[in-house]
Amino acid sequence: MLAYVYWFLSATTLDAREGQLLVSNAASSALEIDASLPIANSLHVASNSNPYSVLAEIEALEQGSAIQIDNPWILDIPVW
């Protein structure tokens, strides 16, 4: 959820680069605890595209929503 909050803030109040780093770090921490978390995995992949790719982000979010189709948090993640 922390990665999700940083994701949201990067689209509203945080600098995009700073937000991307915060999302990546928070998602990585979550995945260390439970590597099967679809939201954390989606946000981690999306925030670590280098160079940044909207397509990679969309694919990561689609994979997460396929795992948990009824999860409103994944469905609500805006594309960076």
MOPAC internal coordinates of N, CA, C and O (Angstrom, degrees):
PM7 1SCF
backbone

  N    0.0000 0     0.00 0     0.00 0    0    0    0
  C    1.4491 1     0.00 0     0.00 0    1    0    0
  C    1.5262 1   111.04 1     0.00 0    2    1    0
  O    1.2310 1   120.18 1   147.02 1    3    2    1
  N    1.3277 1   117.26 1   -32.98 1    3    2    1
  C    1.4586 1   119.20 1   178.42 1    5    3    2
  C    1.5324 1   110.12 1   -62.62 1    6    5    3
  O    1.2310 1   120.42 1   137.75 1    7    6    5
  N    1.3168 1   116.79 1   -42.25 1    7    6    5
  C    1.4692 1   120.03 1   177.42 1    9    7    6
  C    1.5270 1   110.47 1   -60.59 1   10    9    7
  O    1.2310 1   120.68 1   140.15 1   11   10    9
  N    1.3185 1   116.30 1   -39.85 1   11   10    9
  C    1.4667 1   120.91 1   178.97 1   13   11   10
  C    1.5280 1   110.78 1   -63.81 1   14   13   11
  O    1.2310 1   120.51 1   137.07 1   15   14   13
  N    1.3284 1   116.62 1   -42.93 1   15   14   13
  C    1.4694 1   120.42 1   179.01 1   17   15   14
  C    1.5212 1   109.95 1   -62.70 1   18   17   15
  O    1.2310 1   120.00 1   135.38 1   19   18   17
  N    1.3296 1   117.61 1   -44.62 1   19   18   17
  C    1.4667 1   120.20 1   177.31 1   21   19   18
  C    1.5297 1   110.63 1   -62.17 1   22   21   19
  O    1.2310 1   120.89 1   142.47 1   23   22   21
  N    1.3265 1   115.89 1   -37.53 1   23   22   21
  C    1.4682 1   120.52 1   178.56 1   25   23   22
  C    1.5298 1   109.85 1   -59.91 1   26   25   23
  O    1.2310 1   121.22 1   132.19 1   27   26   25
  N    1.3242 1   115.27 1   -47.81 1   27   26   25
  C    1.4617 1   120.66 1   179.87 1   29   27   26
  C    1.5297 1   110.54 1   -63.31 1   30   29   27
  O    1.2310 1   120.22 1   134.52 1   31   30   29
  N    1.3294 1   117.19 1   -45.48 1   31   30   29
  C    1.4610 1   120.89 1  -178.56 1   33   31   30
  C    1.5243 1   112.26 1   -65.66 1   34   33   31
  O    1.2310 1   120.38 1   150.64 1   35   34   33
  N    1.3290 1   116.88 1   -29.36 1   35   34   33
  C    1.4667 1   118.37 1   179.83 1   37   35   34
  C    1.5244 1   111.36 1   -69.44 1   38   37   35
  O    1.2310 1   120.59 1   159.90 1   39   38   37
  N    1.3086 1   116.48 1   -20.10 1   39   38   37
  C    1.4660 1   120.10 1   177.26 1   41   39   38
  C    1.5246 1   111.67 1   -91.22 1   42   41   39
  O    1.2310 1   120.38 1   170.99 1   43   42   41
  N    1.3434 1   116.88 1    -9.01 1   43   42   41
  C    1.4620 1   118.97 1  -175.99 1   45   43   42
  C    1.5176 1   113.31 1  -122.84 1   46   45   43
  O    1.2310 1   119.54 1   126.93 1   47   46   45
  N    1.3351 1   118.48 1   -53.07 1   47   46   45
  C    1.4609 1   119.43 1  -172.33 1   49   47   46
  C    1.5244 1   115.13 1  -122.73 1   50   49   47
  O    1.2310 1   119.48 1   152.47 1   51   50   49
  N    1.3135 1   118.60 1   -27.53 1   51   50   49
  C    1.4663 1   121.10 1  -179.46 1   53   51   50
  C    1.5186 1   111.02 1   -85.12 1   54   53   51
  O    1.2310 1   121.13 1   -26.41 1   55   54   53
  N    1.3171 1   115.45 1   153.59 1   55   54   53
  C    1.4519 1   121.26 1   169.83 1   57   55   54
  C    1.5316 1   107.58 1   -62.31 1   58   57   55
  O    1.2310 1   119.72 1   -40.63 1   59   58   57
  N    1.3182 1   118.14 1   139.37 1   59   58   57
  C    1.4680 1   122.06 1  -174.70 1   61   59   58
  C    1.5315 1   111.92 1   -57.62 1   62   61   59
  O    1.2310 1   119.88 1   135.69 1   63   62   61
  N    1.3134 1   117.84 1   -44.31 1   63   62   61
  C    1.4757 1   121.18 1  -179.31 1   65   63   62
  C    1.5281 1   110.80 1   -65.04 1   66   65   63
  O    1.2310 1   120.93 1   135.26 1   67   66   65
  N    1.3322 1   115.83 1   -44.74 1   67   66   65
  C    1.4613 1   120.36 1   178.49 1   69   67   66
  C    1.5312 1   109.70 1   -62.07 1   70   69   67
  O    1.2310 1   120.57 1   135.80 1   71   70   69
  N    1.3166 1   116.52 1   -44.20 1   71   70   69
  C    1.4568 1   121.41 1   178.67 1   73   71   70
  C    1.5169 1   111.75 1   -60.98 1   74   73   71
  O    1.2310 1   120.45 1   138.09 1   75   74   73
  N    1.3314 1   116.75 1   -41.91 1   75   74   73
  C    1.4568 1   121.12 1  -179.98 1   77   75   74
  C    1.5295 1   110.38 1   -61.45 1   78   77   75
  O    1.2310 1   120.03 1   137.33 1   79   78   77
  N    1.3240 1   117.55 1   -42.67 1   79   78   77
  C    1.4593 1   121.44 1   178.66 1   81   79   78
  C    1.5315 1   111.26 1   -65.42 1   82   81   79
  O    1.2310 1   120.42 1   136.93 1   83   82   81
  N    1.3295 1   116.81 1   -43.07 1   83   82   81
  C    1.4594 1   120.44 1   178.88 1   85   83   82
  C    1.5317 1   111.38 1   -64.39 1   86   85   83
  O    1.2310 1   120.53 1   138.74 1   87   86   85
  N    1.3216 1   116.58 1   -41.26 1   87   86   85
  C    1.4749 1   120.82 1   177.37 1   89   87   86
  C    1.5289 1   109.45 1   -61.35 1   90   89   87
  O    1.2310 1   120.58 1   132.03 1   91   90   89
  N    1.3129 1   116.50 1   -47.97 1   91   90   89
  C    1.4595 1   120.85 1  -178.41 1   93   91   90
  C    1.5221 1   111.45 1   -59.53 1   94   93   91
  O    1.2310 1   120.27 1   133.29 1   95   94   93
  N    1.3275 1   117.10 1   -46.71 1   95   94   93
  C    1.4627 1   121.13 1  -178.71 1   97   95   94
  C    1.5211 1   111.72 1   -64.81 1   98   97   95
  O    1.2310 1   120.14 1   135.64 1   99   98   97
  N    1.3215 1   117.33 1   -44.36 1   99   98   97
  C    1.4653 1   120.77 1  -179.85 1  101   99   98
  C    1.5284 1   111.01 1   -66.23 1  102  101   99
  O    1.2310 1   120.12 1   138.82 1  103  102  101
  N    1.3185 1   117.38 1   -41.18 1  103  102  101
  C    1.4703 1   120.70 1   178.72 1  105  103  102
  C    1.5233 1   110.79 1   -66.01 1  106  105  103
  O    1.2310 1   120.51 1   139.93 1  107  106  105
  N    1.3253 1   116.63 1   -40.07 1  107  106  105
  C    1.4722 1   120.30 1   177.50 1  109  107  106
  C    1.5202 1   111.09 1   -61.30 1  110  109  107
  O    1.2310 1   120.58 1   136.92 1  111  110  109
  N    1.3166 1   116.50 1   -43.08 1  111  110  109
  C    1.4639 1   120.79 1   178.82 1  113  111  110
  C    1.5242 1   111.23 1   -62.26 1  114  113  111
  O    1.2310 1   120.75 1   138.15 1  115  114  113
  N    1.3217 1   116.16 1   -41.85 1  115  114  113
  C    1.4677 1   120.19 1   179.05 1  117  115  114
  C    1.5277 1   110.61 1   -64.89 1  118  117  115
  O    1.2310 1   120.40 1   139.91 1  119  118  117
  N    1.3234 1   116.85 1   -40.09 1  119  118  117
  C    1.4647 1   120.30 1  -178.90 1  121  119  118
  C    1.5234 1   111.96 1   -69.45 1  122  121  119
  O    1.2310 1   119.92 1   153.27 1  123  122  121
  N    1.3338 1   117.76 1   -26.73 1  123  122  121
  C    1.4566 1   120.68 1   174.63 1  125  123  122
  C    1.5306 1   110.48 1   -65.53 1  126  125  123
  O    1.2310 1   120.70 1   147.18 1  127  126  125
  N    1.3201 1   116.26 1   -32.82 1  127  126  125
  C    1.4633 1   121.43 1   179.12 1  129  127  126
  C    1.5237 1   110.57 1   -78.11 1  130  129  127
  O    1.2310 1   120.60 1   134.40 1  131  130  129
  N    1.3387 1   116.46 1   -45.60 1  131  130  129
  C    1.4683 1   121.39 1  -178.46 1  133  131  130
  C    1.5261 1   108.38 1  -148.12 1  134  133  131
  O    1.2310 1   120.93 1   -76.34 1  135  134  133
  N    1.3138 1   115.82 1   103.66 1  135  134  133
  C    1.4685 1   121.40 1  -176.06 1  137  135  134
  C    1.5263 1   113.83 1   -69.91 1  138  137  135
  O    1.2310 1   120.05 1   174.62 1  139  138  137
  N    1.3212 1   117.52 1    -5.38 1  139  138  137
  C    1.4606 1   119.49 1  -177.81 1  141  139  138
  C    1.5232 1   113.60 1   -99.55 1  142  141  139
  O    1.2310 1   119.63 1  -171.87 1  143  142  141
  N    1.3239 1   118.32 1     8.13 1  143  142  141
  C    1.4651 1   121.12 1  -178.44 1  145  143  142
  C    1.5289 1   110.56 1   -72.69 1  146  145  143
  O    1.2310 1   119.79 1   -68.00 1  147  146  145
  N    1.3399 1   118.00 1   112.00 1  147  146  145
  C    1.4650 1   120.30 1  -176.28 1  149  147  146
  C    1.5228 1   113.68 1   -62.74 1  150  149  147
  O    1.2310 1   119.41 1   139.74 1  151  150  149
  N    1.3219 1   118.74 1   -40.26 1  151  150  149
  C    1.4655 1   120.08 1  -179.11 1  153  151  150
  C    1.5203 1   109.97 1   -65.67 1  154  153  151
  O    1.2310 1   120.64 1   132.34 1  155  154  153
  N    1.3342 1   116.39 1   -47.66 1  155  154  153
  C    1.4677 1   119.93 1  -179.73 1  157  155  154
  C    1.5200 1   110.74 1   -61.08 1  158  157  155
  O    1.2310 1   120.28 1   137.82 1  159  158  157
  N    1.3199 1   117.07 1   -42.18 1  159  158  157
  C    1.4545 1   120.25 1   179.23 1  161  159  158
  C    1.5244 1   111.15 1   -64.02 1  162  161  159
  O    1.2310 1   120.27 1   134.56 1  163  162  161
  N    1.3068 1   117.08 1   -45.44 1  163  162  161
  C    1.4669 1   120.86 1   179.47 1  165  163  162
  C    1.5217 1   111.21 1   -60.20 1  166  165  163
  O    1.2310 1   120.55 1   132.87 1  167  166  165
  N    1.3255 1   116.56 1   -47.13 1  167  166  165
  C    1.4577 1   120.20 1  -179.35 1  169  167  166
  C    1.5212 1   111.79 1   -68.19 1  170  169  167
  O    1.2310 1   120.22 1   144.57 1  171  170  169
  N    1.3179 1   117.19 1   -35.43 1  171  170  169
  C    1.4668 1   120.17 1   178.92 1  173  171  170
  C    1.5255 1   110.64 1   -64.98 1  174  173  171
  O    1.2310 1   120.53 1   132.51 1  175  174  173
  N    1.3159 1   116.58 1   -47.49 1  175  174  173
  C    1.4683 1   120.27 1   179.04 1  177  175  174
  C    1.5290 1   109.98 1   -62.87 1  178  177  175
  O    1.2310 1   120.57 1   134.38 1  179  178  177
  N    1.3113 1   116.52 1   -45.62 1  179  178  177
  C    1.4650 1   120.73 1  -177.42 1  181  179  178
  C    1.5227 1   111.87 1   -64.59 1  182  181  179
  O    1.2310 1   120.06 1   143.79 1  183  182  181
  N    1.3148 1   117.49 1   -36.21 1  183  182  181
  C    1.4659 1   119.59 1  -176.73 1  185  183  182
  C    1.5177 1   112.94 1   -85.70 1  186  185  183
  O    1.2310 1   119.86 1   175.29 1  187  186  185
  N    1.3290 1   117.88 1    -4.71 1  187  186  185
  C    1.4560 1   120.31 1  -178.31 1  189  187  186
  C    1.5239 1   113.73 1  -115.61 1  190  189  187
  O    1.2310 1   120.09 1  -163.35 1  191  190  189
  N    1.3131 1   117.44 1    16.65 1  191  190  189
  C    1.4562 1   119.76 1   174.61 1  193  191  190
  C    1.5164 1   107.97 1   -68.69 1  194  193  191
  O    1.2310 1   120.66 1   -53.38 1  195  194  193
  N    1.3233 1   116.35 1   126.62 1  195  194  193
  C    1.4514 1   119.00 1  -179.35 1  197  195  194
  C    1.5231 1   108.86 1  -136.80 1  198  197  195
  O    1.2310 1   118.99 1   -71.11 1  199  198  197
  N    1.3065 1   119.54 1   108.89 1  199  198  197
  C    1.4532 1   125.79 1    -0.87 1  201  199  198
  C    1.5282 1   111.15 1   -70.08 1  202  201  199
  O    1.2310 1   121.69 1   -17.25 1  203  202  201
  N    1.3131 1   114.38 1   162.75 1  203  202  201
  C    1.4581 1   120.28 1  -178.08 1  205  203  202
  C    1.5230 1   110.01 1   -56.58 1  206  205  203
  O    1.2310 1   121.15 1   -42.81 1  207  206  205
  N    1.3232 1   115.40 1   137.19 1  207  206  205
  C    1.4623 1   120.87 1  -179.36 1  209  207  206
  C    1.5214 1   109.67 1  -136.92 1  210  209  207
  O    1.2310 1   120.33 1   -59.83 1  211  210  209
  N    1.3201 1   116.98 1   120.17 1  211  210  209
  C    1.4644 1   120.99 1   176.59 1  213  211  210
  C    1.5272 1   108.79 1   -61.64 1  214  213  211
  O    1.2310 1   120.23 1   142.13 1  215  214  213
  N    1.3327 1   117.16 1   -37.87 1  215  214  213
  C    1.4548 1   120.65 1   179.92 1  217  215  214
  C    1.5364 1   111.26 1   -62.36 1  218  217  215
  O    1.2310 1   119.86 1   136.13 1  219  218  217
  N    1.3271 1   117.86 1   -43.87 1  219  218  217
  C    1.4695 1   120.79 1   178.30 1  221  219  218
  C    1.5231 1   110.43 1   -62.38 1  222  221  219
  O    1.2310 1   120.64 1   141.46 1  223  222  221
  N    1.3120 1   116.39 1   -38.54 1  223  222  221
  C    1.4573 1   120.64 1   178.55 1  225  223  222
  C    1.5273 1   111.32 1   -64.98 1  226  225  223
  O    1.2310 1   120.41 1   133.39 1  227  226  225
  N    1.3017 1   116.82 1   -46.61 1  227  226  225
  C    1.4635 1   120.94 1  -179.90 1  229  227  226
  C    1.5278 1   110.36 1   -63.06 1  230  229  227
  O    1.2310 1   120.04 1   136.72 1  231  230  229
  N    1.3301 1   117.53 1   -43.28 1  231  230  229
  C    1.4635 1   120.87 1   178.65 1  233  231  230
  C    1.5225 1   111.48 1   -61.42 1  234  233  231
  O    1.2310 1   119.96 1   138.67 1  235  234  233
  N    1.3343 1   117.68 1   -41.33 1  235  234  233
  C    1.4600 1   121.24 1   178.89 1  237  235  234
  C    1.5241 1   110.86 1   -63.71 1  238  237  235
  O    1.2310 1   120.37 1   137.81 1  239  238  237
  N    1.3090 1   116.90 1   -42.19 1  239  238  237
  C    1.4571 1   120.50 1   179.54 1  241  239  238
  C    1.5263 1   111.18 1   -68.76 1  242  241  239
  O    1.2310 1   120.11 1   143.63 1  243  242  241
  N    1.3268 1   117.39 1   -36.37 1  243  242  241
  C    1.4661 1   120.42 1   176.57 1  245  243  242
  C    1.5256 1   110.69 1   -64.62 1  246  245  243
  O    1.2310 1   120.11 1   139.92 1  247  246  245
  N    1.3251 1   117.40 1   -40.08 1  247  246  245
  C    1.4613 1   120.69 1   178.44 1  249  247  246
  C    1.5312 1   110.54 1   -63.54 1  250  249  247
  O    1.2310 1   120.52 1   136.99 1  251  250  249
  N    1.3280 1   116.61 1   -43.01 1  251  250  249
  C    1.4609 1   120.23 1   178.65 1  253  251  250
  C    1.5113 1   111.97 1   -63.92 1  254  253  251
  O    1.2310 1   120.29 1   138.94 1  255  254  253
  N    1.3269 1   117.05 1   -41.06 1  255  254  253
  C    1.4667 1   119.68 1  -179.17 1  257  255  254
  C    1.5206 1   111.29 1   -72.32 1  258  257  255
  O    1.2310 1   119.68 1   154.47 1  259  258  257
  N    1.3269 1   118.22 1   -25.53 1  259  258  257
  C    1.4636 1   120.61 1   176.15 1  261  259  258
  C    1.5246 1   111.15 1   -69.98 1  262  261  259
  O    1.2310 1   120.84 1   147.92 1  263  262  261
  N    1.3292 1   116.00 1   -32.08 1  263  262  261
  C    1.4636 1   120.56 1   179.04 1  265  263  262
  C    1.5252 1   110.37 1   -74.85 1  266  265  263
  O    1.2310 1   120.85 1   136.81 1  267  266  265
  N    1.3124 1   115.99 1   -43.19 1  267  266  265
  C    1.4673 1   121.21 1  -179.47 1  269  267  266
  C    1.5203 1   108.89 1  -126.87 1  270  269  267
  O    1.2310 1   120.90 1  -103.08 1  271  270  269
  N    1.3010 1   115.88 1    76.92 1  271  270  269
  C    1.4655 1   121.55 1  -173.57 1  273  271  270
  C    1.5235 1   112.50 1   -62.16 1  274  273  271
  O    1.2310 1   119.75 1   154.65 1  275  274  273
  N    1.3155 1   118.08 1   -25.35 1  275  274  273
  C    1.4595 1   121.07 1  -177.80 1  277  275  274
  C    1.5268 1   113.17 1   -97.77 1  278  277  275
  O    1.2310 1   120.10 1  -168.16 1  279  278  277
  N    1.3180 1   117.42 1    11.84 1  279  278  277
  C    1.4573 1   120.52 1  -178.48 1  281  279  278
  C    1.5393 1   110.12 1   -87.14 1  282  281  279
  O    1.2310 1   119.98 1   -71.17 1  283  282  281
  N    1.3281 1   117.65 1   108.83 1  283  282  281
  C    1.4635 1   119.82 1  -176.35 1  285  283  282
  C    1.5245 1   113.40 1   -67.12 1  286  285  283
  O    1.2310 1   119.90 1   156.97 1  287  286  285
  N    1.3280 1   117.80 1   -23.03 1  287  286  285
  C    1.4649 1   119.73 1  -179.40 1  289  287  286
  C    1.5224 1   111.14 1   -68.11 1  290  289  287
  O    1.2310 1   120.20 1   139.43 1  291  290  289
  N    1.3158 1   117.23 1   -40.57 1  291  290  289
  C    1.4794 1   119.50 1   178.62 1  293  291  290
  C    1.5196 1   109.62 1   -67.67 1  294  293  291
  O    1.2310 1   120.52 1   138.22 1  295  294  293
  N    1.3115 1   116.61 1   -41.78 1  295  294  293
  C    1.4613 1   120.21 1  -177.95 1  297  295  294
  C    1.5199 1   112.67 1   -66.89 1  298  297  295
  O    1.2310 1   120.10 1   160.00 1  299  298  297
  N    1.3250 1   117.42 1   -20.00 1  299  298  297
  C    1.4611 1   122.09 1  -175.75 1  301  299  298
  C    1.5256 1   113.06 1   -95.67 1  302  301  299
  O    1.2310 1   119.73 1   176.32 1  303  302  301
  N    1.3233 1   118.13 1    -3.68 1  303  302  301
  C    1.4718 1   120.62 1  -177.09 1  305  303  302
  C    1.5305 1   108.73 1   -71.75 1  306  305  303
  O    1.2310 1   120.32 1   -59.50 1  307  306  305
  N    1.3287 1   117.00 1   120.50 1  307  306  305
  C    1.4604 1   119.26 1   178.47 1  309  307  306
  C    1.5263 1   110.72 1   -76.99 1  310  309  307
  O    1.2310 1   120.53 1   -29.92 1  311  310  309
  N    1.3053 1   116.59 1   150.08 1  311  310  309
  C    1.4665 1   120.38 1   174.34 1  313  311  310
  C    1.5075 1   107.32 1   -71.90 1  314  313  311
  O    1.2310 1   120.76 1   -46.30 1  315  314  313
  N    1.3241 1   116.16 1   133.70 1  315  314  313
  C    1.4546 1   123.54 1  -173.68 1  317  315  314
  C    1.4788 1   108.00 1   -51.75 1  318  317  315
  O    1.2310 1   120.10 1   180.00 1  319  318  317

